[in-house]
Structure formats: structure tokens, C-alpha cells
Amino acid sequence: MTIPQLLVHDHKDNVGVVVVEDLTAGTEMLCVVTHDNSDFTLTANADIPIGHKVALKPLSEGDTVIKYGEDIGRMIGSAGIGDHLHTHNCKTKRW
């Protein structure tokens, strides 16, 4: 049995969430879409802590971040596929 390293909630999402400790750059992650239990692989471009987001597609400054099929924030920087998303390049729209 293979354990997923990244969970994606909905096919509309453009980010997934790391669900394992010590994910390192270069890891080919097993990514599972919880909506229908489908899966795919994606390579992490950096060491990414558990609970942090990973870009599933290229994102540019001003783009909307989609998680759970919903708008959760906006990009304040850019990220390529497999890049780490956190406060350095992504902000909530609530504040």
C-alpha cells in the first residue's frame, strides 16, 4: 500500500496540501483527489512542511488560489508546478 504525500480536495483546485512530515525536494509525490479517490504524481520542487500547499499548475501574482473547490486567497508572487505556496507568495483575501 502506497501512502499519499499530497491531498487535493477537488478537481477544480490549483493547490494541494502536503500530508507527510519531511517532504524533500525531488520527491515524486503520490497525489490523491479526495472527491473521487483518483490519483496522479507530481514532483516537489522544494522541501515542503506538512500542512503547506503545493501548486498544481503555474500560478502568477494576482491569480486566485483554489482549495476545496473554493477561492481561499490570491497569489502575491508566482509559483510553478510543484512549488511551495505559503505566506511568501500567497495571502488570504480576508485581511
ABEGO torsion letter per residue (X at the ends): XBBBABBBABAABABBBBABBGBBBGBBBBBBBAAAGBBBBBBBABBBBBGBBBBABBBBBGBBBBBGGBBAEBBABBBBBGBBBBAAABBBAAX
